[in-house]
Amino acid sequence: MNWGFIGFGRIARKFLESLNAVEGEVPYAFASRSNAAALQNEFPKVKMYDSYESLLADPEVDIVYISTTHNFHCQNTIDALQAGKHVLCEKPMGISSNEIVKMTEVARESGKFLMEAMWMRFLPAYRQAIDVVKSGKIGEVKYMTASFGFRSEEKLTQDGRLLNPDLAGGALYDVGVYPLTIVSDLFGWEPSDFKAHAIKSGTGVDETIQVQLDFGDNRMAQVLGSIALHTNKEACIYGDKGYVRIPMFWKAESFEIIKGDEVETFSAPMISTGYAHEIVEVRDCILKGKTESELFTLNDSLMSARLVERILSTIFK
Ligand SMILES: NC(=O)c1ccc[n+]([C@@H]2O[C@H](COP(=O)([O-])OP(=O)(O)OC[C@H]3O[C@@H](n4cnc5c(N)ncnc54)[C@H](OP(=O)(O)O)[C@@H]3O)[C@@H](O)[C@H]2O)c1
């Protein structure tokens, strides 16, 4: 397929590397409102547009990868679907459940494929670790922790997107959705109760966020996300016969099963920069005529957005 990129910032470069690693998938056109001329010099073989509308009007573009700031995802996705393109949209796909409902409606009307780019769910090591847990190898799962925090002085500058409320910055949208998603894989998206606390930035967004979730039946989870602190960046899933530890779980390449003093280590490297796995899923779904993936459905996007919304409403009440 011919891919068109809407927005071309940091993540688009890494995604491009993975796209180049998947046979038959072509980086055909990029649209950047801020940087089209420089990108044309850097990528002379790629068709370059300085507006998103002109890329969407190009009949050769089959599918659009959206990696603009969070506040633009909904409109960019709707515009692309209405232009007859399939869409892979970066996380979080929308910044409210209403946005996801609208995007889903337009996707269904258009008959085109739509998926949130929750690439973690497609990684071989991540999938194997979840399968091991579901097989009962560590017994009944009672508790999980997942933490994803980093600090980048460059990204934290006032004009960057991370701390900017107008660009839907903040830790929960940016990194917190990954720990919530791994929790959802085992306990679902609907805790019976939760408590959330945040350290807020001077700009008024959640800079570090901690959520304790209770799923009933003696199942609990603890989630930490931060755009201001380096955290331990791992997920641990505790059962009554042992636990699974996934280092760097959102970009997992290995995991451990730990029972007492015994540690079994499993390795499953990702292809290229890791996005190749979600790209293959998107390609295969579209080839089969599917309009969504069974591995990360539009309902997953909706449930994720609802949970994020519930958590943010307790922090910014
Ligand atoms: N899957 C992953 O591993 C991963 C990792 C990092 C980020 N992400 C997600 O990818 C998306 C983009 O993140 P990024 O780090 O690539 O962002 P970024 O480099 O800061 O910006 C991406 C693009 O957004 C547009 N943009 C940025 N600031 C803007 C502003 N002030 N006003 C209008 N447009 C602006 C620009 O589009 P133009 O090129 O058109 O000017 C820019 O190229 C986010 O949804 C983020 O959560 C995903």
The ligand as an SDF file (V2000), in Angstrom:
LIG
                    3D

 48 52  0  0  0  0  0  0  0  0999 V2000
    3.9360    4.8720   19.3530 N   0  0  0  0  0  0  0  0  0  0  0  0
    4.9430    5.4310   20.0000 C   0  0  0  0  0  0  0  0  0  0  0  0
    5.9030    4.7740   20.4080 O   0  0  0  0  0  0  0  0  0  0  0  0
    4.9370    6.8900   20.2110 C   0  0  0  0  0  0  0  0  0  0  0  0
    6.0910    7.5370   20.6730 C   0  0  0  0  0  0  0  0  0  0  0  0
    6.0740    8.9150   20.7720 C   0  0  0  0  0  0  0  0  0  0  0  0
    4.9270    9.6020   20.4520 C   0  0  0  0  0  0  0  0  0  0  0  0
    3.8090    8.9330   20.0390 N   0  0  0  0  0  0  0  0  0  0  0  0
    2.6000    9.6460   19.6750 C   0  0  0  0  0  0  0  0  0  0  0  0
    2.8030   10.1860   18.3710 O   0  0  0  0  0  0  0  0  0  0  0  0
    2.1810   11.4680   18.2660 C   0  0  0  0  0  0  0  0  0  0  0  0
    3.2120   12.5110   17.8830 C   0  0  0  0  0  0  0  0  0  0  0  0
    4.2630   12.4980   18.8180 O   0  0  0  0  0  0  0  0  0  0  0  0
    5.7140   13.1320   18.4340 P   0  0  0  0  0  0  0  0  0  0  0  0
    6.5700   12.9170   19.6210 O   0  0  0  0  0  0  0  0  0  0  0  0
    6.1240   12.6640   17.1050 O   0  0  0  0  0  0  0  0  0  0  0  0
    5.3080   14.6840   18.3810 O   0  0  0  0  0  0  0  0  0  0  0  0
    6.0860   15.9310   17.7990 P   0  0  0  0  0  0  0  0  0  0  0  0
    7.3290   15.5060   17.1370 O   0  0  0  0  0  0  0  0  0  0  0  0
    6.1770   16.9330   18.8940 O   0  0  0  0  0  0  0  0  0  0  0  0
    5.0180   16.5080   16.7590 O   0  0  0  0  0  0  0  0  0  0  0  0
    4.4380   15.7240   15.7390 C   0  0  0  0  0  0  0  0  0  0  0  0
    3.7840   16.6310   14.7250 C   0  0  0  0  0  0  0  0  0  0  0  0
    2.6820   17.3100   15.3180 O   0  0  0  0  0  0  0  0  0  0  0  0
    2.5670   18.6190   14.7720 C   0  0  0  0  0  0  0  0  0  0  0  0
    2.7670   19.6280   15.8360 N   0  0  0  0  0  0  0  0  0  0  0  0
    3.6800   19.5970   16.8260 C   0  0  0  0  0  0  0  0  0  0  0  0
    3.5710   20.7280   17.5860 N   0  0  0  0  0  0  0  0  0  0  0  0
    2.5690   21.4500   17.0450 C   0  0  0  0  0  0  0  0  0  0  0  0
    1.9860   22.6980   17.3350 C   0  0  0  0  0  0  0  0  0  0  0  0
    2.4230   23.4540   18.3600 N   0  0  0  0  0  0  0  0  0  0  0  0
    0.9590   23.1330   16.5660 N   0  0  0  0  0  0  0  0  0  0  0  0
    0.5130   22.3890   15.5260 C   0  0  0  0  0  0  0  0  0  0  0  0
    1.0420   21.1820   15.1800 N   0  0  0  0  0  0  0  0  0  0  0  0
    2.0420   20.7400   15.9280 C   0  0  0  0  0  0  0  0  0  0  0  0
    3.6860   18.7680   13.7310 C   0  0  0  0  0  0  0  0  0  0  0  0
    3.1310   18.4240   12.4850 O   0  0  0  0  0  0  0  0  0  0  0  0
    3.7450   19.0200   11.1030 P   0  0  0  0  0  0  0  0  0  0  0  0
    4.8430   18.0780   10.7420 O   0  0  0  0  0  0  0  0  0  0  0  0
    2.5790   18.9880   10.1650 O   0  0  0  0  0  0  0  0  0  0  0  0
    4.1990   20.3970   11.3760 O   0  0  0  0  0  0  0  0  0  0  0  0
    4.6800   17.7320   14.1980 C   0  0  0  0  0  0  0  0  0  0  0  0
    5.5110   17.2370   13.1700 O   0  0  0  0  0  0  0  0  0  0  0  0
    1.4870   11.6660   19.6000 C   0  0  0  0  0  0  0  0  0  0  0  0
    0.1920   11.1500   19.4940 O   0  0  0  0  0  0  0  0  0  0  0  0
    2.2800   10.8140   20.5720 C   0  0  0  0  0  0  0  0  0  0  0  0
    1.5330   10.3850   21.7080 O   0  0  0  0  0  0  0  0  0  0  0  0
    3.8200    7.6080   19.9000 C   0  0  0  0  0  0  0  0  0  0  0  0
  1  2  1  0
  2  3  2  0
  2  4  1  0
  4  5  1  0
  4 48  2  0
  5  6  2  0
  6  7  1  0
  7  8  2  0
  8  9  1  0
  8 48  1  0
  9 10  1  0
  9 46  1  0
 10 11  1  0
 11 12  1  0
 11 44  1  0
 12 13  1  0
 13 14  1  0
 14 15  2  0
 14 16  1  0
 14 17  1  0
 17 18  1  0
 18 19  2  0
 18 20  1  0
 18 21  1  0
 21 22  1  0
 22 23  1  0
 23 24  1  0
 23 42  1  0
 24 25  1  0
 25 26  1  0
 25 36  1  0
 26 27  1  0
 26 35  1  0
 27 28  2  0
 28 29  1  0
 29 30  1  0
 29 35  2  0
 30 31  1  0
 30 32  2  0
 32 33  1  0
 33 34  2  0
 34 35  1  0
 36 37  1  0
 36 42  1  0
 37 38  1  0
 38 39  2  0
 38 40  1  0
 38 41  1  0
 42 43  1  0
 44 45  1  0
 44 46  1  0
 46 47  1  0
M  CHG  2   8   1  16  -1
M  END
$$$$
